Structure formats: structure tokens, C-alpha cells
Amino acid sequence: MTDLDLGGLSLDEAEREIYAHILSRNPEHDFEPTLDRVKAACEALGDPQRMFRVVHVTGTNGKTSTARMAESLIREHGLRTGLFTSPHLTSVRERIQIDGEPIAQDAFVRLWQDVAPIIHLVDARSQQEGGPRLSFFEVLVVLAYAAFADAPVDVAVVEVGMGGTWDATNVADADVAVIGPVAMDHSEWLGDTLADIAAEKAGIIKPGSVAVIAEQAEPVVPVLRHAVADVGVSALWEGEQIEVVDRQPGVGGQLVTLRTPAATYAELFVPLYGAHQAGNALLALAAVESLLADGGEPRALDGAVVEAGFAAVSSPGRLEAVRTSPMILVDAAHNPHGIDALVDALEESFHFEALVGVVGILRDKDAESILAGLEPALDHIVITASSSPRAVPADELGEIAREVFGDDRVTVEQRVPDALDAAVQRAERDHDMGAGVLVVGSITLVAEARILLSADKRKGAGQAR
């Protein structure tokens, strides 16, 4: 398909047609180490990624949280913002946000009509040379940068899709490069060791940027220190220049005290759960201080503005309560590092008499380690599979779950609606009060559960974290 005839279609129909066309391309996890096609498309569009300042965010987990908090803080300072995150939960338009809102449907359709001729031109040139078309993710990156330049925004907060150096987003040069915790994930594409993965992620650090770096595992630190020195930039390291001084769990989130080079910000309310979210808030705050310093020494930000920026953050799909009686939580953790952070946050902030899990995992993930990490937190587990073609079949995943949990603690349901029903019934039957359900294991599973439970229709759904 080289063109779409959108004439006579409603906006809903046009969005579906555009998304279907983009989805027909190589998937976003089909990683290829080249930026040539994205560079060519951006050059033909006048290099829109050069029209605004950029906060670039990578890491294994927490990228979306950090990006959304940074965007909220920047917007609270009166600047126009763009936000690019992935994946989406309900609509692809969630990935491209302007001033805190997903790009409007009519604007998305116009954007496609403006950019599609360039996309098709680059496709044709690549195919003539024996290469592929722009991938699903590459097209979305080009669309996002074009949308941000057209708005125009002052600052774009851009979440890396996978890795860093060869990620399609890396045609932009970061004013601030944020590197969250690096853990094992996507090893098929990024490398078999933490050092290899860290080297890939360090590729977003560019000359002239400021690096903001989370606390890291021991093998990662020398790799990132070398990258910072090699590029010749200044860096703010968690535990050195920046620090979570204190955190107190509370109703609806936590109170955190954060130290940056410019100030110590006491008792900020962050409406997200867990120590990992306090760390993400620290990275976001340090990034915004560095951005607003504009090459000079960071200055303390107005405390009331910072408080308002954090208070405005929400977290669809991340320890999000989507139903009560029994409470149903959904969380998009999908690798062992993310599961460990989730379990810690559950133990700290929620007190269930019993917890039933609904779990589905994608083929390229470490299913055994994910299930082992969940085992102490779950009284029973209902195994299922999302509609993703990469989902591990429920029966196959069920066999792995039985090895971890034992036969008596595992139920297998082929369909997500049936899995949710089974989990709710077990929670209601076995425990009159204080039982809960946790949906976890893949973002596609969480997205489907949210739609089934109508969480996607609530105000703010899909717009934060």
C-alpha cells in the first residue's frame, strides 16, 4: 500500500485506516541498526527535530514515568510541550502529545496527509536499494517530530523506543539526556550483558547536552562514565549530585524530598507508588532544572510550580486501580527488574488479604523470571494470552507457571475476558473483604484489560505516566 484514500471517511474511520497502514510495516521491536531512513524523511521535511529543545529519555524501566513527569514540570513553567512515548494503551494518538493532550484526531489525519508523501518517497528509495520501508516505529517518530515543529512546541520530551544509539528517536540531539536504571531486557537486539546494553543506551548523550543518570548496577557505571567523558559533557549522577533524600508512602502516592544541584525540594507529593517512582521523579526534576538553566548553572525552581507539576501527573497502566470491590490493579511491568519494583510497591502501599494475578507474557521476555518474581506476591495466578501475535500461548505459559507456583495455585484461561472473570470470582469467593486482582506481564495485556474494564474512557486515561 503506497497511498490511502481518506475521502468520505469519518475521523474515526480515517484514524483506523492510517493506523492499519502504519501497523502493516515492520513492528517496533524489529530492531535495525540504522538511522538512514528516519534521517532522510526528516531532511525532506526540513529537519523538524531541530525546531525545538529536547529532553531525551532512555533506560530499561521507568522511561515513560520519567518522561511524563518531566513534561508536566516543563508545561507547568509555561512552555509549550511535546511528548513522545510508547507503546500506547488505547489509541496510537497517545504516543504524540502536545501540551499534555494526545494529538487531536483531525490534526492526526492532517498530519498523515502532509507527511505521507515523504514517507512513501523514502520507502521507494529504500526499496530500490534493496532495503525495507520505514518501520512502524520509524513512521511514528517522523510524525511526532513533524507535529511538534508544526505546533510549534518549545520543548519535546522524547522517550526512546529501544536502546539509544540506533533508536529512531536519536536523529534528535538532546539538550538533556536522561538515562534511567539499566537492566537486562531486549538482549536479542541490545546485547547479552549489562555493559553492552548500557553502551547502546549511552548513545543519546550528545555534545552540548547534560546527562542525568540514575543509580546503576556496578557493570553499567564505567560504561556510562566513559561515554560522558568521551562526549565531553557534564553529568548529574544519582547518589552524587542528585538524591532522593526521603520518601514517605501516603494515600494516593508518596511524599518525596529531592536534592538537586540547585536546591532541596521538601515533601513534594508525587501521585505514583513505589521507590522507583521517587527515583523517576528525581530524574525528571534534575532534567528540568538542567533544561531551564540553558547552559548556565541550574537555579532552584519555584516550589509551588514544582508541586503543581508533580501533582498533575497520573499513571494509566502503572499500578492503576481500574475497579473496586474487588480492587483490580493493572501494571505494565514486563521484565524481572520491573516486576521487582512492582512487588516492592505493592507491599509498601497496598494491603490485600489475598491477591490474584492475571498474567500474560510476550514471547521475547523472560517468562520464568517474571513468574518467579510475582510468586511471593500472589496467592493464585490466572494465566492467559493477549491478542498480540507475540504472546506466549496460555497453555504453554501455564506449564511454566505450574513449575513456579504449583498446580493448585494456577488456572489457565485462553481469553482475557475469561481470565478477568475467573480472577474476580476467585477473589470474591475466597475472601469477603480485602482481596484484590493484579493484571500484569505485558503492556498489551494491560491495554486489553483496561478497555474491557472501561478504564480507557475515564478522564485522563492514556495521558500520563
C-alpha positions as CSV (number, residue, x, y, z in Angstrom):
1,M,0.0,0.0,0.0
2,T,1.5,3.3,-1.0
3,D,-1.4,5.7,-0.5
4,L,-4.6,5.9,1.4
5,D,-7.8,7.4,0.1
6,L,-9.4,9.0,3.1
7,G,-12.0,10.9,1.2
8,G,-15.5,10.5,2.6
9,L,-14.3,8.7,5.7
10,S,-15.3,9.9,9.2
11,L,-12.4,10.9,11.5
12,D,-12.7,7.5,13.4
13,E,-12.6,5.6,10.1
14,A,-9.6,7.7,8.8
15,E,-7.7,7.1,12.0
16,R,-8.3,3.4,11.8
17,E,-7.1,3.3,8.2
18,I,-4.0,5.3,8.9
19,Y,-3.1,3.1,11.9
20,A,-3.8,-0.1,9.9
21,H,-1.4,1.2,7.2
22,I,1.4,2.1,9.7
23,L,0.8,-1.2,11.6
24,S,1.4,-3.2,8.3
25,R,5.0,-2.2,8.4
26,N,7.8,-3.9,10.3
27,P,6.9,-3.9,14.0
28,E,8.6,-1.6,16.5
29,H,10.5,-4.5,18.1
30,D,12.1,-5.3,14.7
31,F,15.3,-3.5,15.6
32,E,17.7,-2.5,12.8
33,P,20.9,-0.5,13.5
34,T,20.5,2.4,11.1
35,L,19.0,5.9,11.2
36,D,19.3,6.5,7.5
37,R,15.6,6.2,6.6
38,V,14.4,8.4,9.5
39,K,17.2,11.0,8.7
40,A,16.1,11.0,5.1
41,A,12.4,11.6,5.9
42,C,13.3,14.3,8.4
43,E,15.6,16.1,6.0
44,A,12.9,16.1,3.4
45,L,10.6,17.7,5.9
46,G,13.1,20.4,6.8
47,D,14.5,18.6,9.9
48,P,11.6,19.3,12.3
49,Q,13.6,17.7,15.1
50,R,15.9,20.8,15.1
51,M,13.0,23.2,15.7
52,F,12.6,22.7,19.5
53,R,14.7,21.7,22.5
54,V,14.8,18.1,23.5
55,V,14.8,16.1,26.7
56,H,15.7,12.5,25.6
57,V,14.9,9.7,28.0
58,T,16.2,6.1,27.9
59,G,16.6,3.3,30.4
60,T,15.2,-0.2,30.8
61,N,12.3,0.7,33.0
62,G,10.6,3.9,34.1
63,K,11.2,5.8,30.8
64,T,7.5,6.7,30.4
65,S,7.1,7.8,34.0
66,T,10.1,10.0,33.9
67,A,9.2,11.5,30.5
68,R,5.6,12.3,31.6
69,M,6.8,13.9,34.9
70,A,9.4,15.9,33.1
71,E,6.8,17.1,30.5
72,S,4.3,18.1,33.3
73,L,7.0,20.1,35.1
74,I,8.1,21.9,31.9
75,R,4.5,22.6,30.9
76,E,3.8,24.0,34.4
77,H,6.6,26.5,33.8
78,G,4.5,28.0,30.9
79,L,6.3,26.3,28.0
80,R,4.6,24.5,25.1
81,T,5.4,20.9,25.2
82,G,5.5,17.9,23.0
83,L,5.7,14.3,24.4
84,F,6.5,11.2,22.5
85,T,6.1,7.9,24.4
86,S,5.5,4.3,23.6
87,P,3.7,2.0,23.4
88,H,0.1,3.2,23.6
89,L,-2.8,1.7,25.6
90,T,-5.8,2.6,23.6
91,S,-5.1,4.9,20.7
92,V,-1.9,5.4,18.7
93,R,-2.5,9.2,19.2
94,E,-1.5,8.8,22.8
95,R,2.1,8.5,21.6
96,I,2.1,12.0,20.2
97,Q,1.0,14.6,22.8
98,I,1.0,18.4,22.6
99,D,0.5,20.4,25.8
100,G,-0.3,17.3,27.8
101,E,-3.1,16.0,25.4
102,P,-2.9,13.3,22.7
103,I,-2.9,14.9,19.3
104,A,-6.4,15.6,18.2
105,Q,-8.0,13.2,15.7
106,D,-8.4,15.8,12.9
107,A,-4.9,17.0,13.5
108,F,-3.6,13.4,13.3
109,V,-5.3,12.9,10.0
110,R,-4.0,16.2,8.5
111,L,-0.5,15.3,9.8
112,W,-0.6,12.0,8.0
113,Q,-1.8,13.6,4.8
114,D,1.1,16.1,5.0
115,V,3.8,13.7,5.9
116,A,2.7,10.6,3.9
117,P,4.2,11.7,0.6
118,I,7.6,12.0,2.2
119,I,7.2,8.6,3.9
120,H,6.3,6.9,0.6
121,L,9.2,8.7,-1.2
122,V,11.7,7.4,1.4
123,D,10.1,3.9,1.2
124,A,10.5,3.8,-2.5
125,R,14.2,4.9,-2.4
126,S,15.0,2.3,0.3
127,Q,13.2,-0.5,-1.6
128,Q,15.0,0.5,-4.8
129,E,18.3,0.0,-2.9
130,G,17.1,-3.4,-1.6
131,G,16.1,-2.2,1.8
132,P,12.8,-2.2,3.7
133,R,10.2,0.5,4.1
134,L,10.2,2.7,7.1
135,S,9.1,0.6,10.1
136,F,6.1,1.2,12.3
137,F,8.1,3.0,14.9
138,E,10.2,5.0,12.4
139,V,7.0,6.4,10.9
140,L,5.6,7.4,14.3
141,V,8.9,9.2,15.1
142,V,8.7,11.2,11.9
143,L,5.1,12.0,12.5
144,A,5.8,13.1,16.1
145,Y,8.7,15.4,15.2
146,A,6.6,16.9,12.3
147,A,3.7,17.5,14.7
148,F,5.9,19.1,17.3
149,A,7.5,21.5,14.8
150,D,4.1,22.4,13.4
151,A,2.5,23.1,16.8
152,P,5.1,24.6,17.4
153,V,6.4,23.4,20.8
154,D,9.2,24.9,22.9
155,V,10.4,21.6,24.3
156,A,9.8,18.0,23.3
157,V,10.3,15.2,25.9
158,V,11.1,12.1,23.8
159,E,11.1,8.6,25.1
160,V,13.4,6.1,23.4
161,G,11.7,3.1,21.9
162,M,14.6,0.6,22.4
163,G,18.2,1.2,23.3
164,G,19.6,4.6,22.3
165,T,22.3,4.9,19.6
166,W,20.3,3.3,16.8
167,D,16.8,4.2,18.1
168,A,14.8,6.1,15.5
169,T,14.3,9.0,18.0
170,N,18.0,9.6,18.1
171,V,18.0,11.7,15.0
172,A,17.3,14.5,17.5
173,D,20.1,15.9,19.7
174,A,19.3,16.0,23.4
175,D,19.7,19.2,25.4
176,V,19.3,16.9,28.4
177,A,19.9,13.1,28.1
178,V,18.3,11.1,30.9
179,I,19.4,7.5,31.5
180,G,17.2,5.6,33.9
181,P,18.2,2.3,35.5
182,V,19.8,-0.1,33.0
183,A,18.8,-3.8,33.4
184,M,18.6,-6.9,31.2
185,D,15.9,-6.6,28.5
186,H,15.7,-6.8,24.7
187,S,19.1,-8.7,24.8
188,E,18.3,-10.1,21.4
189,W,18.8,-6.6,19.9
190,L,20.8,-4.6,22.5
191,G,23.4,-7.1,23.8
192,D,23.9,-10.0,26.2
193,T,25.5,-8.1,29.0
194,L,24.6,-5.0,31.1
195,A,27.7,-3.3,29.7
196,D,26.6,-3.9,26.1
197,I,23.1,-2.6,26.8
198,A,24.5,0.5,28.7
199,A,26.7,1.3,25.8
200,E,23.7,1.3,23.4
201,K,21.7,3.5,25.7
202,A,24.5,5.9,26.2
203,G,24.2,6.8,22.5
204,I,21.7,9.5,23.3
205,I,24.4,11.6,25.1
206,K,25.4,14.2,22.5
207,P,27.9,17.1,22.5
208,G,26.4,20.1,24.3
209,S,23.9,18.0,26.3
210,V,23.7,17.5,30.1
211,A,23.4,13.9,31.2
212,V,21.2,12.9,34.1
213,I,21.9,9.4,35.2
214,A,20.0,7.2,37.7
215,E,21.7,4.9,40.2
216,Q,23.1,1.9,38.2
217,A,24.3,-1.6,38.6
218,E,28.0,-1.9,39.0
219,P,28.8,-3.1,35.4
220,V,27.0,-0.1,34.0
221,V,28.7,2.7,35.8
222,P,32.1,2.6,34.0
223,V,30.4,2.4,30.6
224,L,28.4,5.5,31.3
225,R,31.3,7.4,32.8
226,H,33.4,6.6,29.7
227,A,30.5,7.8,27.5
228,V,30.2,11.1,29.4
229,A,33.9,11.7,29.3
230,D,34.2,10.7,25.6
231,V,31.5,13.2,24.5
232,G,32.8,15.8,26.9
233,V,29.6,16.7,28.7
234,S,28.6,17.4,32.3
235,A,26.6,14.8,34.2
236,L,24.4,14.6,37.3
237,W,24.6,11.2,39.0
238,E,22.1,9.8,41.4
239,G,23.8,9.4,44.7
240,E,26.3,12.1,44.0
241,Q,24.9,15.4,42.6
242,I,21.2,14.3,42.9
243,E,19.5,12.3,45.5
244,V,16.1,11.1,46.9
245,V,16.7,12.3,50.5
246,D,13.5,10.9,51.9
247,R,10.2,9.4,50.9
248,Q,7.0,8.6,52.9
249,P,4.2,6.5,51.4
250,G,0.8,8.1,51.6
251,V,-2.7,7.9,50.3
252,G,-2.7,8.0,46.6
253,G,1.1,8.2,46.2
254,Q,4.0,9.4,48.3
255,L,5.8,12.5,49.7
256,V,9.3,12.8,48.5
257,T,12.2,15.1,49.3
258,L,14.6,15.5,46.4
259,R,18.1,17.1,46.3
260,T,19.4,18.6,43.1
261,P,22.5,20.8,42.4
262,A,20.3,23.9,42.9
263,A,18.1,23.1,45.9
264,T,16.5,20.5,48.2
265,Y,12.7,20.3,47.5
266,A,11.0,19.0,50.6
267,E,7.8,16.9,50.8
268,L,6.6,17.0,47.2
269,F,3.5,14.9,46.6
270,V,4.0,12.5,43.8
271,P,0.8,10.6,42.9
272,L,2.7,7.4,42.0
273,Y,3.6,4.4,44.1
274,G,7.0,2.9,45.0
275,A,10.6,3.8,45.5
276,H,11.2,3.5,41.7
277,Q,8.8,6.3,41.1
278,A,10.6,8.6,43.6
279,G,13.7,7.9,41.6
280,N,11.9,8.7,38.4
281,A,10.7,12.0,39.9
282,L,14.3,12.8,40.9
283,L,15.5,12.3,37.3
284,A,12.6,14.4,35.9
285,L,13.3,17.3,38.3
286,A,17.0,17.3,37.6
287,A,16.4,17.2,33.9
288,V,14.0,20.1,34.0
289,E,16.4,22.2,36.2
290,S,19.2,21.5,33.7
291,L,17.0,22.3,30.7
292,L,15.8,25.6,32.2
293,A,19.4,26.6,33.1
294,D,20.0,26.7,29.4
295,G,23.7,26.1,29.7
296,G,24.2,28.1,32.8
297,E,24.3,27.0,36.4
298,P,21.0,25.4,37.5
299,R,18.9,27.6,39.7
300,A,16.2,26.5,42.2
301,L,12.8,26.2,40.6
302,D,9.7,27.8,42.2
303,G,8.5,25.2,44.7
304,A,4.8,25.9,44.1
305,V,5.3,25.3,40.3
306,V,7.2,22.1,41.0
307,E,4.5,20.9,43.4
308,A,1.8,21.6,40.8
309,G,3.7,19.9,38.0
310,F,4.1,16.7,40.0
311,A,0.5,16.8,41.3
312,A,-0.8,16.8,37.7
313,V,0.9,13.5,36.8
314,S,-1.3,10.4,36.5
315,S,-0.3,6.8,35.7
316,P,-2.6,4.8,33.5
317,G,-1.4,1.2,33.2
318,R,1.1,1.6,36.1
319,L,-0.2,0.3,39.5
320,E,-3.5,1.9,38.4
321,A,-6.7,1.0,40.2
322,V,-9.4,0.4,37.5
323,R,-12.1,-1.2,39.7
324,T,-13.1,-1.6,43.3
325,S,-14.9,-4.4,45.1
326,P,-12.7,-6.2,44.5
327,M,-10.0,-3.8,43.7
328,I,-8.4,-4.5,40.3
329,L,-4.9,-3.1,39.7
330,V,-3.2,-3.1,36.3
331,D,0.6,-2.7,35.9
332,A,2.6,-2.8,32.7
333,A,5.8,-4.4,34.3
334,H,7.1,-6.9,31.8
335,N,10.7,-7.8,32.8
336,P,12.3,-9.0,36.0
337,H,13.6,-5.6,37.0
338,G,10.1,-4.0,36.6
339,I,8.5,-6.9,38.4
340,D,10.8,-6.4,41.4
341,A,9.9,-2.7,41.6
342,L,6.2,-3.6,41.3
343,V,6.3,-6.2,44.1
344,D,8.1,-3.7,46.4
345,A,5.5,-1.0,45.7
346,L,2.6,-3.4,46.3
347,E,4.0,-4.5,49.7
348,E,4.6,-0.9,50.7
349,S,1.3,0.8,49.5
350,F,-1.4,-1.9,49.3
351,H,-2.5,-4.3,52.0
352,F,-4.5,-7.2,50.5
353,E,-5.8,-10.1,52.4
354,A,-5.2,-12.1,49.2
355,L,-4.1,-11.1,45.7
356,V,-5.0,-13.0,42.5
357,G,-2.9,-12.4,39.4
358,V,-4.0,-12.3,35.8
359,V,-0.7,-12.8,33.8
360,G,0.2,-12.9,30.1
361,I,3.7,-12.6,28.8
362,L,5.2,-11.9,25.4
363,R,7.5,-14.4,23.6
364,D,10.7,-12.3,23.8
365,K,10.5,-11.9,27.6
366,D,12.0,-14.0,30.5
367,A,8.7,-15.7,31.5
368,E,10.2,-17.9,34.2
369,S,11.9,-15.0,36.0
370,I,8.8,-12.8,35.7
371,L,6.7,-15.5,37.2
372,A,9.2,-16.2,39.9
373,G,9.3,-12.5,40.8
374,L,5.5,-12.5,41.1
375,E,5.2,-15.7,43.1
376,P,5.7,-14.3,46.6
377,A,3.1,-11.6,46.0
378,L,0.3,-13.7,44.5
379,D,-2.0,-16.3,46.2
380,H,-3.3,-17.6,42.9
381,I,-2.4,-16.9,39.3
382,V,-4.7,-17.0,36.2
383,I,-2.7,-17.4,33.1
384,T,-3.9,-16.0,29.8
385,A,-2.7,-14.6,26.5
386,S,-3.3,-11.2,25.0
387,S,-4.2,-10.8,21.3
388,S,-0.6,-9.9,20.4
389,P,1.0,-12.3,17.9
390,R,4.0,-12.3,20.2
391,A,2.0,-13.6,23.2
392,V,3.1,-16.9,24.7
393,P,0.1,-19.3,24.3
394,A,-1.8,-19.7,27.6
395,D,-1.3,-23.4,27.8
396,E,2.5,-23.1,27.3
397,L,2.8,-20.3,29.8
398,G,0.6,-22.3,32.2
399,E,3.1,-25.1,32.2
400,I,5.8,-22.7,33.3
401,A,3.6,-21.2,35.9
402,R,2.8,-24.6,37.4
403,E,6.6,-25.2,37.9
404,V,6.8,-21.9,39.8
405,F,3.5,-21.8,41.7
406,G,2.4,-25.5,41.9
407,D,-0.7,-27.0,40.3
408,D,-3.1,-25.8,43.0
409,R,-2.3,-22.1,42.5
410,V,-2.6,-21.9,38.7
411,T,-5.7,-21.5,36.5
412,V,-5.4,-21.2,32.7
413,E,-7.9,-19.3,30.6
414,Q,-7.4,-18.8,26.9
415,R,-9.2,-15.4,26.6
416,V,-8.5,-12.3,28.6
417,P,-12.2,-11.6,29.4
418,D,-12.5,-15.2,30.9
419,A,-9.2,-14.7,32.8
420,L,-10.5,-11.5,34.4
421,D,-13.8,-13.2,35.3
422,A,-12.1,-16.1,36.8
423,A,-9.8,-13.9,38.9
424,V,-12.6,-11.7,40.1
425,Q,-14.7,-14.7,41.1
426,R,-11.9,-16.3,43.0
427,A,-11.2,-13.1,44.8
428,E,-14.9,-12.6,45.7
429,R,-15.4,-16.3,46.6
430,D,-12.4,-16.9,48.8
431,H,-12.2,-13.6,50.6
432,D,-15.1,-11.4,51.6
433,M,-13.0,-8.4,52.3
434,G,-9.6,-7.2,51.3
435,A,-8.9,-9.4,48.3
436,G,-7.6,-7.9,45.0
437,V,-6.7,-8.7,41.5
438,L,-3.5,-7.7,39.7
439,V,-3.2,-7.7,35.9
440,V,0.4,-7.8,34.8
441,G,3.0,-9.2,32.5
442,S,2.7,-7.2,29.3
443,I,1.6,-3.9,28.1
444,T,-0.7,-5.5,25.5
445,L,-2.5,-7.4,28.3
446,V,-2.9,-4.3,30.4
447,A,-4.3,-2.4,27.4
448,E,-6.9,-5.1,26.7
449,A,-7.9,-5.3,30.4
450,R,-8.3,-1.5,30.7
451,I,-10.6,-1.5,27.7
452,L,-12.6,-4.4,29.0
453,L,-13.0,-2.6,32.3
454,S,-13.7,0.8,30.6
455,A,-10.7,2.4,32.3
456,D,-9.7,3.9,28.9
457,K,-12.9,6.0,29.0
458,R,-12.1,7.8,32.2
459,K,-10.9,11.4,32.3
460,G,-7.1,11.4,31.7
461,A,-6.9,7.8,30.6
462,G,-3.9,7.1,28.5
463,Q,-2.5,10.5,29.0
464,A,0.1,10.1,31.7
465,R,3.0,8.1,33.2
